Amino acid sequence: MVSTRLVSLFTAIATITAFASVLPSNAQVPENRLLLASQMDFGRNLGFYLDFENAQPGVNACKLSTLKLILGVADGTHWQFTAANPGWQPGLPYHAVATITPNGAKLVLNGSLVGTSTGGYKLVKAPLIFNHVPSWAHAPTDYSVNVNLITVQSVVNHHIRQVKIDLGSRHIPAGLRVFSPDATVTKQWQAFTEGTITINVTFTITRAESLKNISPLIDKFGQNIYASWPGKVKTTQQLLASQKYEDRKLARMPIVPHRDKFGGTTNLGWHLAPTGYFRTVEHAGRWWLITPLGNPCYYVGVCSAPQLWFDSTPVVGRQWMFQDLPPRVGKYAQAWSGQQWGSTGSFYNFNIANMIRKYGTNWQQRASAQAASRLKHWGFCGAGKWSSAVPGVPWFPVLGYAGVPTLVRHPDVWNPSVRAALVASLKNQITPMLHDPYVVGWSIGNEFDEIFTTAEITQILAKPEDTPARKALLSWALDHIYHGNAQAMANAWGAPQGSSTIPETPVPPASDVEKMRRYCASYYYKFLYTTVKSIDPNHLYFGFWLAVGWWQNPSDWSLIAPWCDVIGYDFYNRHFANAEFNQLITQTKKPILCGEFSFPPIWANRGFGAYPTNAKDEADAGRLYARYVKEACANPYSVGDLWFEYRDEPLTGRGPGSGDDIIYGEHYAFGVVDVTDRPKWALVERMRVANGATARWHSKARIVTGRR
C-alpha cells in the first residue's frame, strides 16, 4: 500500500514528503503543517514554499503560541528560510506577502517586515500546490487557520503570470472541517525563471472547536455525520437496495469481447504457444505480457481487490468520535481486530460491518464473488498488488520477510544463517502457489522500504567488526575503490595518517558511501532474484515496486533493472511519465508495469483527505484514469497499470495509533467502491471504456527496435 513518502524528482506527492523526511523534528515530535503555496523539490534544493509549521512534544495539541509562518526559497544548492511568529491574535485579519527575487526574499505581515533572506532561487517543474496539509503532519491543534485568498504572481520585464485561489466562500461545518476536506488545490503553473515571484495570502485564525463538543463525527456506516450528498446511506434498507441497482448496472455492462480468462486479447492477429504461466515478449517492437494461454495482454488491474480485511481504523482513546460501534461479540465481531500494522489495540472496520449488513452471514464469499464480477464487467484483466486470492482472478502476490531478522533495514544476506532463513521464508510463501496460473508474478517488499540508503550503509559500517555485511563492504571497498591500498583507504576513512587500520566507526567520503550503497543494493537484489527463480523458474518477478522519485537517487532504477523480469514500479503522477522518467525507461530497455497510481476525488462534503494527485470528483478521476492509461499504452515498454485501490480508506485513518487524534494514517478516497461497498459509477464507467481499448492502444505504440 501507499507509504509515507520521501525524496522526489518527479512528483508533488514525494516532494512534500521529502520535506518531511529532511527535517529532524519529523521523527521526534508530532507536527502540523499547512502548505499555503508550494512548488518545490526539497531534496534537490529547488523551488519555494510558504507554510505554517508547528510541533508539540508529547500528546497535547499544537499551541497557537508556537505557530510559525515560514518562507523557504531554494537556489539549487541549499535552502534559505524566513520565519515569523508575531503573537497571533484569534479573529484578527492577516495579510502575508512573500516576495522572492534573484537577490533575496522578504516576508511582510500586515504591512510590517518580519524577515529577510539572501540569495537567489532555482525553480522546479512541478504542480503548484495550495492549502495542503500533508498526511504526515496533521497533528491536532488548538487553533484553526482559515485561508481566504491566495495569489501567486511571477513578473519579469512587465510580463505577468498569475494564479489565484479563493477559499473564502466555503462554509463547511466544524464537524466536517476538522478532517480538512477539499483542502488541497493543485494548479499547473510555472513562474518565469527570473524576475520577481510574489505570494499574497489573506487569512484569519480562530480557536479550534473541542472535538468532543462536536462529536460524534462518524456514523454507523463510516460516513461523516456532518456531511451531506445525494445518495448518502442513511439506512440498512438503502444499503440493501444498492445491490439491486448494481445488478441492473452490471447487466448493461457486457464483458470486454475477445479476451481470454486471464485478460489476454484474442483478436490482435497473433498468438504464441501456451506455457501455463504469464511471461513477456517483445513483438513488433513493443513489449507485451503473454497470458498462460499464449495471448498478448496489456494488463489493467485494481490493487487490494477484494481484500476484505484492510483499512481498519484505531478506536482506543477516541470511542466518543463514533456514533454507533457495535459490540465486539455477535453479528459484527469480525469487524473488530486487536492488531493492525504491527500495532496492538482495538481497531474497527466499517467496510466489514457494511458487507455483513449487505451480504449476510456468508459475506466473505459473496463479497469476493462480487469483486470478481465487477472487475470483469468493468474491463479489468484482474486484481493487482495487495489483493487476496480469488478463484479465476489474476493477481500479484507481494512476498515479505516473515521470521527473518534485519540488520538495519534489510536482512544481512552475507550472513549464512540469515541467507538460509530468507530462502526458507520465500520458499514457504511461494510453494503453495508454485503452479498457479493466475499468479502474474512475484515481488518482495514495497517502495522505499526496499531502497538501500546512504544512512543504512553508514549504520552497517558502525556495526561490530565481525558483522558479515560490514566485512563484505570493507572488502569490496578495499578491492574496488582503493585497489588494495589499505593505508589510503584507512586515511580517507578517518584513521591517522600512516595507519592502515579502519576506525571502529569509520567516516568514509560520501562518494565511497554511495559506491558501497550501489554495490550493496545490486548484491542484495541479485540474491533475491536468483533465489526466487531457483524456487520458481516459471512465474515472473517484478522486483519491489520502486516508487519513482522516492529513492536515494535515480541510480536505484538501474540497480533493480537487471534483477527482475519486469520492472515493477509505483508512480503517483498526473501523467504516465515525463522526460526524466522516460529517459530511465529507455535506458534500461526492459518491460515495465506500474503497480500503483491513483486520482482520488476531493469531496468538500464528505471529509476525505486531499491527495496531491487528486481529482475534482468521480467523473474527473475517470477522465484522468483514461488519460494516464492511454499514455501508458503508448509507451512500448509498458505492459500494464494497476489502480490503487479497490476500497476507500476510513475517514479517521487506517492507523496505526491510539489516542484522541482525529486521523491516524492515510484517509483518502482511493477506492473504486466506497465504504458502503457501492461502486463509484461515474469513475468505473470511464475506466471501463479505457480498459476496453488498452490492447488496441498498445498495439499502436511507437516501435522500440523494429524487431519481430
C-alpha positions, 0 to 999 in steps of 0.5 A, spaced: 500 500 500 501 507 499 507 509 504 509 515 507 513 518 502 520 521 501 525 524 496 522 526 489 524 528 482 518 527 479 512 528 483 508 533 488 506 527 492 514 525 494 516 532 494 512 534 500 514 528 503 521 529 502 520 535 506 518 531 511 523 526 511 529 532 511 527 535 517 529 532 524 523 534 528 519 529 523 521 523 527 521 526 534 515 530 535 508 530 532 507 536 527 502 540 523 503 543 517 499 547 512 502 548 505 499 555 503 503 555 496 508 550 494 512 548 488 518 545 490 523 539 490 526 539 497 531 534 496 534 537 490 534 544 493 529 547 488 523 551 488 519 555 494 514 554 499 510 558 504 507 554 510 505 554 517 509 549 521 508 547 528 510 541 533 508 539 540 512 534 544 508 529 547 500 528 546 497 535 547 495 539 541 499 544 537 499 551 541 497 557 537 503 560 541 508 556 537 505 557 530 510 559 525 509 562 518 515 560 514 518 562 507 523 557 504 526 559 497 531 554 494 537 556 489 539 549 487 544 548 492 541 549 499 535 552 502 534 559 505 528 560 510 524 566 513 520 565 519 515 569 523 511 568 529 508 575 531 503 573 537 497 571 533 491 574 535 484 569 534 479 573 529 484 578 527 485 579 519 492 577 516 495 579 510 502 575 508 506 577 502 512 573 500 516 576 495 522 572 492 527 575 487 534 573 484 537 577 490 533 575 496 526 574 499 522 578 504 516 576 508 511 582 510 505 581 515 500 586 515 504 591 512 510 590 517 517 586 515 518 580 519 524 577 515 529 577 510 533 572 506 539 572 501 540 569 495 537 567 489 532 561 487 532 555 482 525 553 480 522 546 479 517 543 474 512 541 478 504 542 480 503 548 484 500 546 490 495 550 495 492 549 502 495 542 503 496 539 509 500 533 508 498 526 511 504 526 515 503 532 519 496 533 521 497 533 528 491 536 532 491 543 534 488 548 538 487 553 533 484 553 526 487 557 520 482 559 515 485 561 508 481 566 504 485 568 498 491 566 495 495 569 489 501 567 486 504 572 481 511 571 477 513 578 473 519 579 469 520 585 464 512 587 465 510 580 463 505 577 468 503 570 470 498 569 475 494 564 479 489 565 484 485 561 489 479 563 493 477 559 499 473 564 502 466 562 500 466 555 503 462 554 509 463 547 511 461 545 518 466 544 524 464 537 524 466 536 517 472 541 517 476 538 522 478 532 517 480 538 512 476 536 506 477 539 499 483 542 502 488 541 497 488 545 490 493 543 485 494 548 479 499 547 473 503 553 473 510 555 472 513 562 474 518 565 469 525 563 471 527 570 473 524 576 475 520 577 481 515 571 484 510 574 489 505 570 494 499 574 497 495 570 502 489 573 506 487 569 512 484 569 519 485 564 525 480 562 530 480 557 536 479 550 534 472 547 536 473 541 542 472 535 538 468 532 543 463 538 543 462 536 536 462 529 536 460 524 534 463 525 527 462 518 524 456 514 523 454 507 523 456 506 516 463 510 516 460 516 513 461 523 516 455 525 520 456 532 518 456 531 511 451 531 506 450 528 498 445 525 494 445 518 495 448 518 502 446 511 506 442 513 511 439 506 512 440 498 512 434 498 507 438 503 502 444 499 503 440 493 501 437 496 495 444 498 492 445 491 490 439 491 486 441 497 482 448 494 481 445 488 478 441 492 473 448 496 472 452 490 471 447 487 466 448 493 461 455 492 462 457 486 457 464 483 458 470 486 454 469 481 447 475 477 445 479 476 451 481 470 454 480 468 462 486 471 464 485 478 460 489 476 454 486 479 447 484 474 442 483 478 436 490 482 435 492 477 429 497 473 433 498 468 438 504 464 441 504 457 444 501 456 451 506 455 457 501 455 463 504 461 466 504 469 464 511 471 461 513 477 456 515 478 449 517 483 445 513 483 438 513 488 433 517 492 437 513 493 443 513 489 449 507 485 451 505 480 457 503 473 454 497 470 458 498 462 460 494 461 454 499 464 449 495 471 448 498 478 448 495 482 454 496 489 456 494 488 463 489 493 467 488 491 474 485 494 481 490 493 487 487 490 494 481 487 490 477 484 494 481 484 500 476 484 505 480 485 511 484 492 510 483 499 512 481 498 519 481 504 523 484 505 531 478 506 536 482 506 543 482 513 546 477 516 541 470 511 542 466 518 543 468 520 535 463 514 533 456 514 533 454 507 533 460 501 534 457 495 535 459 490 540 465 486 539 461 479 540 455 477 535 453 479 528 459 484 527 465 481 531 469 480 525 469 487 524 473 488 530 481 486 530 486 487 536 492 488 531 493 492 525 500 494 522 504 491 527 500 495 532 496 492 538 489 495 540 482 495 538 481 497 531 474 497 527 472 496 520 466 499 517 467 496 510 466 489 514 460 491 518 457 494 511 458 487 507 455 483 513 449 488 513 449 487 505 451 480 504 449 476 510 452 471 514 456 468 508 459 475 506 466 473 505 464 469 499 459 473 496 463 479 497 469 476 493 464 473 488 462 480 487 469 483 486 470 478 481 464 480 477 465 487 477 472 487 475 470 483 469 464 487 467 468 493 468 474 491 463 479 489 468 484 483 466 484 482 474 486 484 481 493 487 482 498 488 488 495 487 495 489 483 493 487 476 496 486 470 492 480 469 488 478 463 484 479 465 476 482 472 478 489 474 476 493 477 481 500 479 484 502 476 490 507 481 494 512 476 498 515 479 505 520 477 510 516 473 515 521 470 521 527 473 518 531 478 522 534 485 519 540 488 520 538 495 519 533 495 514 534 489 510 536 482 512 544 481 512 544 476 506 552 475 507 550 472 513 549 464 512 544 463 517 540 469 515 541 467 507 538 460 509 532 463 513 530 468 507 530 462 502 526 458 507 521 464 508 520 465 500 520 458 499 514 457 504 510 463 501 511 461 494 510 453 494 503 453 495 502 457 489 508 454 485 503 452 479 498 457 479 496 460 473 493 466 475 499 468 479 502 474 474 508 474 478 512 475 484 515 481 488 518 482 495 517 488 499 514 495 497 517 502 495 522 505 499 522 500 504 526 496 499 531 502 497 538 501 500 540 508 503 546 512 504 544 512 512 543 504 512 550 503 509 553 508 514 549 504 520 552 497 517 559 500 517 558 502 525 556 495 526 561 490 530 567 488 526 565 481 525 558 483 522 558 479 515 555 485 511 560 490 514 566 485 512 563 484 505 563 492 504 570 493 507 572 488 502 569 490 496 571 497 498 578 495 499 578 491 492 574 496 488 575 503 490 582 503 493 585 497 489 588 494 495 591 500 498 589 499 505 593 505 508 589 510 503 583 507 504 584 507 512 586 515 511 580 517 507 576 513 512 578 517 518 584 513 521 591 517 522 595 518 517 600 512 516 595 507 519 592 502 515 587 500 520 579 502 519 576 506 525 571 502 529 566 507 526 569 509 520 567 516 516 568 514 509 567 520 503 560 520 501 562 518 494 565 511 497 558 511 501 554 511 495 559 506 491 558 501 497 550 503 497 550 501 489 554 495 490 550 493 496 543 494 493 545 490 486 548 484 491 542 484 495 537 484 489 541 479 485 540 474 491 533 475 491 532 474 484 536 468 483 533 465 489 526 466 487 527 463 480 531 457 483 524 456 487 520 458 481 523 458 474 516 459 471 512 465 474 515 472 473 518 477 478 517 484 478 522 486 483 519 491 489 515 496 486 520 502 486 516 508 487 519 513 482 522 519 485 522 516 492 529 513 492 536 515 494 537 517 487 535 515 480 541 510 480 536 505 484 532 504 477 538 501 474 540 497 480 533 493 480 533 493 472 537 487 471 534 483 477 527 482 475 523 480 469 519 486 469 520 492 472 515 493 477 514 500 479 509 505 483 508 512 480 503 517 483 503 522 477 498 526 473 501 523 467 504 516 465 511 519 465 515 525 463 522 526 460 526 524 466 522 518 467 522 516 460 529 517 459 530 511 465 525 507 461 529 507 455 535 506 458 534 500 461 530 497 455 526 492 459 518 491 460 515 495 465 508 495 469 506 500 474 503 497 480 500 503 483 497 510 481 491 513 483 486 520 482 482 520 488 476 525 488 476 531 493 469 531 496 468 538 500 462 534 503 464 528 505 471 529 509 476 525 505 483 527 505 486 531 499 491 527 495 496 531 491 494 527 485 487 528 486 481 529 482 475 534 482 470 528 483 468 521 480 467 523 473 474 527 473 478 521 476 475 517 470 477 522 465 484 522 468 484 514 469 483 514 461 488 519 460 494 516 464 492 509 461 492 511 454 499 514 455 501 508 458 499 504 452 503 508 448 509 507 451 512 500 448 515 498 454 509 498 458 505 492 459 500 494 464 497 499 470 494 497 476 489 502 480 490 503 487 485 501 490 479 497 490 476 500 497 476 507 500 480 508 506 476 510 513 475 517 514 479 517 521 485 513 518 487 506 517 492 507 523 496 505 526 495 509 533 491 510 539 489 516 542 484 522 541 487 524 534 482 525 529 486 521 523 491 516 524 494 514 517 492 515 510 484 517 509 483 518 502 478 516 497 482 511 493 477 506 492 473 504 486 467 502 491 466 506 497 465 504 504 458 502 503 461 497 498 457 501 492 461 502 486 463 509 484 459 509 477 461 515 474 469 513 475 468 505 473 464 507 467 470 511 464 475 506 466 471 501 463 471 504 456 479 505 457 480 498 459 476 496 453 481 499 448 488 498 452 490 492 447 488 496 441 492 502 444 498 498 445 498 495 439 499 502 436 505 504 440 511 507 437 516 501 435 522 500 440 527 496 435 523 494 429 524 487 431 519 481 430 
